[in-house]
């Protein structure tokens, strides 16, 4: 456990690089094991470093968010739109818990939320263009379309509230260094995943980009959570 407490992030990156290496070489024999171990490593790293008997609600929110992310990872190891929908539902709950975490960290004051407003405008624009681009494919899948809309709203609100942490002077370094880039990479990974799945399914390098950006995003968020929970 001492190894995970001190070097959990290094171990995470070793596992992530190995997974991406095997994906690039189209060797999926170890993908389930490697991908399935990423979130547990982050969870252990966060909670081994967290301040004892403090931040109990925040710890619970982070734990539940990462637990649903892990469930989503496992579900999306399987092919088929059914697993995709259930995986997206799991990640939807991940973002709900992250939303509550960020809101508790820094409540949103609409009249003073300049950074959050800018983030909202950017995300609405990106979401509109992505929906337009994927419309021919997803229009034939109504259940997936509804789930995708709900998920897009959830991850967008999460990113907006992560950006809103900028308005807290003491937490601003965490927002800039971890929460904002982590949320941005999470969204980028989802965009590339959708483009890869529905437009270019045979482009293997896109799968590597998805895994690397998703892993990096979760890692940054986890490091931010860890710093906050240390007090």
C-alpha positions as CSV (number, residue, x, y, z in Angstrom):
1,X,0.0,0.0,0.0
2,X,2.9,2.3,0.7
3,X,4.0,1.9,-3.0
4,X,0.5,3.0,-4.2
5,X,0.4,5.9,-1.8
6,X,3.8,7.3,-3.0
7,X,3.9,6.1,-6.6
8,X,0.3,5.3,-7.5
9,X,0.3,7.8,-10.4
10,X,3.5,6.3,-11.9
11,X,1.9,2.8,-11.7
12,X,-1.2,4.2,-13.4
13,X,0.9,5.6,-16.3
14,X,2.8,2.3,-16.7
15,X,-0.5,0.4,-17.0
16,X,-2.0,3.0,-19.3
17,X,1.1,3.0,-21.6
18,X,1.0,-0.8,-21.7
19,X,-2.6,-0.8,-22.6
20,X,-2.1,1.7,-25.4
21,X,0.9,-0.2,-26.7
22,X,-1.2,-3.4,-27.0
23,X,-4.1,-1.6,-28.5
24,X,-1.9,0.0,-31.1
25,X,-0.5,-3.4,-32.0
26,X,-4.1,-4.8,-32.1
27,X,-3.4,-7.2,-29.3
28,X,-6.5,-7.1,-27.0
29,X,-5.6,-10.1,-24.9
30,X,-4.6,-7.9,-21.9
31,X,-6.9,-4.9,-22.6
32,X,-9.6,-6.0,-20.1
33,X,-7.1,-6.5,-17.3
34,X,-5.1,-3.3,-17.9
35,X,-8.1,-1.0,-18.5
36,X,-9.9,-2.7,-15.6
37,X,-7.0,-1.9,-13.2
38,X,-6.7,1.8,-14.0
39,X,-9.6,3.2,-11.9
40,X,-8.9,1.0,-8.9
41,X,-5.3,2.3,-8.8
42,X,-6.5,5.9,-8.8
43,X,-9.0,5.1,-6.1
44,X,-6.4,3.6,-3.9
45,X,-4.0,6.5,-4.6
46,X,-6.6,9.1,-3.6
47,X,-7.8,7.5,-0.5
48,X,-4.4,6.4,0.8
49,X,-3.4,10.1,0.5
50,X,-6.6,11.6,1.8
51,X,-6.7,13.3,5.2
52,X,-8.2,10.9,7.7
53,X,-11.6,11.6,9.3
54,X,-12.0,14.8,7.2
55,X,-13.9,15.6,3.9
56,X,-16.2,12.6,4.4
57,X,-18.9,13.8,2.0
58,X,-16.3,14.8,-0.6
59,X,-14.6,11.4,-0.3
60,X,-17.9,9.6,-0.8
61,X,-18.7,11.7,-3.9
62,X,-15.3,10.9,-5.4
63,X,-15.5,7.2,-4.5
64,X,-19.0,6.9,-6.1
65,X,-17.9,8.8,-9.2
66,X,-14.9,6.6,-9.7
67,X,-16.8,3.4,-8.9
68,X,-19.3,4.2,-11.7
69,X,-16.4,5.1,-14.0
70,X,-14.9,1.7,-13.3
71,X,-18.3,0.0,-14.0
72,X,-18.5,2.0,-17.2
73,X,-15.0,0.9,-18.2
74,X,-15.9,-2.8,-17.7
75,X,-19.2,-2.5,-19.6
76,X,-17.6,-0.8,-22.6
77,X,-15.0,-3.5,-23.0
78,X,-17.8,-5.4,-24.7
79,X,-19.1,-4.7,-28.2
80,X,-22.7,-3.7,-29.1
81,X,-24.9,-0.7,-28.6
82,X,-26.5,-2.3,-25.5
83,X,-23.2,-2.3,-23.7
84,X,-22.5,1.2,-25.0
85,X,-25.8,2.6,-23.6
86,X,-25.3,0.9,-20.2
87,X,-21.7,2.1,-20.1
88,X,-22.8,5.7,-20.9
89,X,-25.4,5.4,-18.1
90,X,-22.6,4.4,-15.7
91,X,-20.5,7.4,-16.8
92,X,-23.6,9.6,-16.5
93,X,-23.6,8.9,-12.8
94,X,-19.9,9.5,-12.6
95,X,-20.4,13.0,-13.9
96,X,-23.4,13.5,-11.5
97,X,-21.2,12.8,-8.5
98,X,-18.4,15.0,-10.0
99,X,-20.9,17.8,-10.5
100,X,-22.0,17.7,-6.8
101,X,-18.3,17.5,-5.8
102,X,-17.4,20.6,-7.8
103,X,-20.5,22.5,-6.8
104,X,-19.7,21.9,-3.1
105,X,-16.2,23.0,-3.7
106,X,-17.3,26.2,-5.4
107,X,-21.0,27.1,-5.7
108,X,-22.0,28.6,-9.0
109,X,-23.0,32.3,-8.8
110,X,-24.5,33.1,-12.2
111,X,-23.8,36.8,-12.2
112,X,-20.1,36.3,-11.4
113,X,-19.5,33.1,-13.4
114,X,-17.6,34.6,-16.3
115,X,-15.3,31.5,-16.8
116,X,-18.2,29.1,-16.5
117,X,-20.3,31.1,-19.0
118,X,-17.4,31.0,-21.5
119,X,-17.1,27.2,-21.0
120,X,-20.8,26.7,-21.5
121,X,-20.8,28.6,-24.8
122,X,-17.8,26.6,-26.1
123,X,-19.4,23.3,-25.0
124,X,-22.8,24.1,-26.5
125,X,-21.1,25.0,-29.8
126,X,-19.0,21.8,-29.8
127,X,-22.0,19.7,-28.9
128,X,-24.1,21.1,-31.6
129,X,-21.5,20.5,-34.3
130,X,-20.8,17.0,-33.1
131,X,-24.5,16.1,-33.1
132,X,-24.8,17.5,-36.6
133,X,-21.8,15.5,-37.7
134,X,-23.1,12.2,-36.2
135,X,-26.8,12.8,-37.0
136,X,-27.0,10.3,-40.0
137,X,-25.7,7.5,-37.8
138,X,-27.4,8.1,-34.4
139,X,-30.7,9.1,-35.9
140,X,-31.3,5.4,-36.6
141,X,-30.7,4.6,-32.9
142,X,-33.3,6.5,-30.8
143,X,-32.5,4.9,-27.4
144,X,-28.8,5.7,-27.9
145,X,-29.6,9.2,-29.1
146,X,-31.5,9.9,-25.9
147,X,-28.7,8.5,-23.7
148,X,-26.1,10.4,-25.7
149,X,-28.1,13.7,-25.1
150,X,-28.4,13.0,-21.3
151,X,-24.7,12.1,-21.1
152,X,-23.6,15.2,-23.0
153,X,-25.6,17.4,-20.7
154,X,-24.1,15.7,-17.6
155,X,-20.4,15.9,-18.8
156,X,-20.9,19.5,-20.0
157,X,-22.3,20.6,-16.6
158,X,-19.4,18.8,-14.9
159,X,-16.9,20.6,-17.1
160,X,-18.6,24.0,-16.5
161,X,-18.5,23.5,-12.7
162,X,-14.9,22.3,-12.9
163,X,-14.1,25.6,-14.7
164,X,-16.1,27.5,-12.1
165,X,-13.6,26.5,-9.5
166,X,-11.4,29.2,-11.1
167,X,-13.5,31.8,-9.3
168,X,-12.2,30.5,-6.0
169,X,-8.8,32.2,-5.5
170,X,-7.4,29.5,-3.1
171,X,-8.6,26.6,-5.4
172,X,-7.6,28.3,-8.7
173,X,-4.3,26.4,-9.1
174,X,-6.2,23.1,-8.7
175,X,-8.7,24.2,-11.4
176,X,-5.9,25.2,-13.8
177,X,-3.6,22.3,-13.2
178,X,-6.0,19.5,-12.8
179,X,-9.8,20.0,-13.0
180,X,-10.1,22.0,-16.2
181,X,-7.6,20.0,-18.3
182,X,-8.9,16.8,-16.8
183,X,-12.5,17.6,-17.8
184,X,-11.4,18.8,-21.3
185,X,-9.5,15.6,-21.9
186,X,-12.5,13.6,-20.8
187,X,-14.7,15.4,-23.3
188,X,-12.0,15.1,-26.0
189,X,-11.8,11.3,-25.4
190,X,-15.6,11.0,-25.7
191,X,-15.7,13.0,-29.0
192,X,-12.9,10.9,-30.6
193,X,-14.6,7.7,-29.3
194,X,-17.9,8.6,-31.0
195,X,-16.2,9.7,-34.2
196,X,-14.2,6.5,-34.2
197,X,-17.2,4.3,-33.5
198,X,-19.7,5.8,-36.0
199,X,-17.4,7.2,-38.7
200,X,-14.0,5.5,-38.7
201,X,-14.3,2.2,-36.9
202,X,-11.2,0.7,-38.6
203,X,-8.8,3.4,-37.7
204,X,-6.9,1.7,-34.9
205,X,-4.8,4.8,-33.9
206,X,-8.1,6.5,-32.9
207,X,-8.6,3.9,-30.2
208,X,-5.2,4.7,-28.8
209,X,-6.0,8.4,-28.7
210,X,-9.3,7.7,-26.9
211,X,-7.6,5.5,-24.3
212,X,-4.7,7.9,-23.7
213,X,-6.8,11.0,-23.5
214,X,-9.4,9.3,-21.3
215,X,-6.7,7.9,-19.0
216,X,-4.9,11.3,-18.8
217,X,-8.1,13.1,-18.0
218,X,-9.1,10.7,-15.2
219,X,-5.6,10.9,-13.8
220,X,-5.6,14.7,-13.7
221,X,-9.0,14.7,-12.0
222,X,-7.8,12.1,-9.5
223,X,-4.7,14.2,-8.7
224,X,-6.9,17.2,-8.2
225,X,-9.2,15.3,-5.9
226,X,-6.3,13.9,-4.0
227,X,-4.8,17.4,-3.4
228,X,-8.2,18.7,-2.2
229,X,-8.8,15.8,0.1
230,X,-5.3,16.2,1.7
231,X,-6.5,19.5,3.0
